[in-house]
Amino acid sequence: MNNRYDVGDAGYGAGPYELVGYDEHGQPVYRQIPAQQSPQAQQAAYDPYAQQQGYGYDPYATGQQPPVPPYDSGRPAPGSGYDPYGAQAPYDPYGTGTHQTSGYDPYGQAASSGQQPRVTEQSAYIPQQAGPAEGPHAPARPEEPRDGDERDYHTEQFAFVEEPNGNSEDVIDWLNFTENRTERREEARRRARSRIIALLVVLALVAAGGVGYLWYAGKLPGLSSSGAKPGAGTPVGAQKRDVIVVHLHNTAKGGTSTALLVDNTTTKQGSTVLLPNSLALSSDDGSTTTLAKSVDGDGSSGTRDQLGTVLGTSIQGTWRLDTPYLQNLVDLVGNIDLGTNTDVPDPDVRKKGTEPLVHKGSEQTLSGKMAVAYATYRAPGESEDAQLERFGQVMQGVLRKLSSDPSAATTTVQTLAQILDPPLTDRDLGAFLAKLAELAKGGAYKTALLPVQPDGTLSAKTSDSVVKDILGGTAKSPDAGSAVRVSVQNATGVKDDTEKARVVLLNGGFTFLEGGSDSGTQATSKVTYSAASHKSDAAEVAKTLGLPAGSVAEGTVSSGADISVVLGRDYQPGSS
């Protein structure tokens, strides 16, 4: 093997040294710069078989031994028998135990001479440089780069020192802040997702509850038949109803308007039945009277009983509603909205051409004063039914704005400070109106006009849609053949003449109907009949009252009467 440490230490030989590289341990490696050689020496240097002289062969054929630096105290000097390659005996590659004394010498040594060290290049280390561990198996030195060649550095030739960095804590803090910020964002996203999921669950539960309620109430579209209603299979007569009669008294101009408020608890349907003032009723003495006269004369209880008899239904109470209370009621519920069918002038303004108090149109908002004016208005030439229908609109508008809570509705009634007719109490009226208000808000409410004939009676054909279907009763009008109904209007200027005529007619077997007093007076009296069948009855009435036969004539009679009488100044009560 080529031992690169056999040249000794630098600085102890002749000639200068130069740096040729670094070994595997990072130590510098030097070599001796050769002296100038002659051409002969250069030629001999290439003779691999040149004879060796003395210590070793001359690689440059100069005949001189190269100077060898002295060895240190720990290393034997040349010539002392020391073989730097440990070749004291010839190399036996096959372990035969025989020593080869002649043959091929790869280092150019003669067979007869001793083994000499092979020197390929003079190299040495700087003084005091420690060489590698010696031994037969020392690692081979890598070939050093020659002058002009690029040096090859290896990673084991460098040492890396980890220097402390003062900013390391700041970097760690920043990384922790970034990590915490990211975690907070993720936590916020998770909370937002949880809230959205909870909201969706609540909405789903509310929707399911609403659908369940609609299904239970039978109001779910598509699942119930269009014509099916609660209690539709129950016979009309067996259906349960609560009925209250309302009398609107116009305290400013006089007159009354009557309606029935009906709550059908079986079919869950509310209704307002408008009753014309000409409706014929039977009084306690068997005489026939009209609804308007009954309200003015018999009072609430008598009229309620008579209506129950004629309509075949049970009426639980009477609500007298004067126009000032109606105005307060509308104001308490916060005005009403309805469609008006005419312009209504302000009753407090007498000047013509002024702005109307109520305008015609849909979705008109009416205050208390406007509602009263509209409910009691009757235009010139209009029938009584037109005014009655406006009153029904106002009542339904009030019910739509009234609270459907019984306690709140009772409070509203008590706020009016009315004195109700027994047996109706404010608590009963409040609970009843609350039920109707709920039906009106739900669309299960209607208003109907009771149809009557010219004489004020009810026919089975025209009244079935109201009396039978809404009230569940049977019309029982007074018997038309029992007595001839005579309407008397006083135009004599003497108020007592009306009462005297009533007594005379009742004693004569006629039914007396009061027709009121004329604003003026007439000279002659008149007896009018509308049907030829009542001509003889008209002549009998004139005779009973002491009127001449020429006063009888065919013409128009008052509503609900068979014969109409106008008493003039020629009427003499004592002559009858």
Secondary structure, 3 states (H helix, E strand, C coil): CCCCCCCCECCCCCCCEEEEEECCCCCEEEEECCCCCCHHHHHHHCCCCCCCECCECCCCCCCCCCCCCCCCCCCCCCCCCCCCCCCCCCCCCCCCCCCCCCCCCCCCCCCCCCCCCCCCCCCEECCCCCCCCCCCCCCCCCCCCCCCCCCCCCHHHCCCCCCCCCCHHHHHHHHHHHHHHHHHHHHHHHHHHHHHHHHHHHHHHHHHHHHHHHHHHCCCCCCCCCCCCCCCCCCHHHCCEEEEEEEEECCCCCCEEEEEEEEECCCCEEEEEEECCCCEEECCCCCEEEHHHHHHHCHHHHHHHHHHHHHCCCCCEEEEEEHHHHHHHHHHCCCEEEEECCCECCCCCCCCCCCCCECCEEEEEECHHHHHHHHHCCCCCCCHHHHHHHHHHHHHHHHHHCCCCHHHHHHHHHHHCCCCCCCCCHHHHHHHHHHHHHHHHCCCEEEEECCCCCCCCCCHHHHHHHHHCCCCCCCCCCCCCCCCEEEEEECCCCCHHHHHHHHHHHHCCCEEEEEEECCCCCCCCEEEECCHHHHHHHHHHHHHHCCCHHHEEECCCCCCCCEEEEECCCCCHHHC
